[in-house]
Amino acid sequence: MEGDEGENYLFKVVIIGDSAVGKSNLLSRFARNEFNANSKATIGVEFQTQSMEIEGREVKAQIWDTAGQERFRAVTSAYYRGAVGALIVYDMTRRATFENVDRWLEELRTHSDTTVARILVGNKCDLESLRDVSVEEGKELAENEGLFFMETSALDSTNVQAAFEIVIKEIYNNVSRKVLTSDTYKKELSMNRVSLVDGQKEESEKNKSSCC
């Protein structure tokens, strides 16, 4: 993250999950409004930077995408370093990719050294006739792990923008909370006889949603 008053914020967000769940197409749909039905497996790491405005401030998200295949796992620690947000993606037509979410969450916990805003994403919800994981199962896993949850379709754009925005806004909220709870800030407020009320949790709960 950069900056203070009037300056930009820069957040690193990673997209993780098994190979061929649609990570790269989610990113290209969000960043460039493009979808490539013939996209090849990502080799190494790619990232896109997107900007959005939150509470009058420009927030930039540097979104990293890497291959889910085992042979590229050596990239792991560098890939996660500094990440403050993550989309954990599975393909709702392939149960195995959903069952592997636990492993990806464990990897995220192992390699991240700060609070990470996390959303569980069930991708390819346009393929309803091929559904192999129910919306309820996705919601239940997300609730158990304390994640936001949403089903998306990179193909027809369903909820793609919303999924990324939820993560970026939650990162901003997390950073704001850290500033608000810092001792120097508390001291300034107490000198002015102002008390802190945490209204963030309720807002976070409101943002937890699903599509479809």
Secondary structure, 3 states (H helix, E strand, C coil): CCCCCCCCEEEEEEEEECCCCCHHHHHHHHHHCCCCCCCCCCCCEEEEEEEEEECCEEEEEEEEEECCCHHHHHHHHHHHCCEEEEEEEEECCCHHHHHCHHHHHHHHHHHCCCCCEEEEEEECCCCHHHCCCCHHHHHHHHHHHCCEEEECCCCCCCCHHHHHHHHHHHHHHHHHHHHHHCHHHHHHHHHCCCCCCCCHHHHHHHHCCCCC
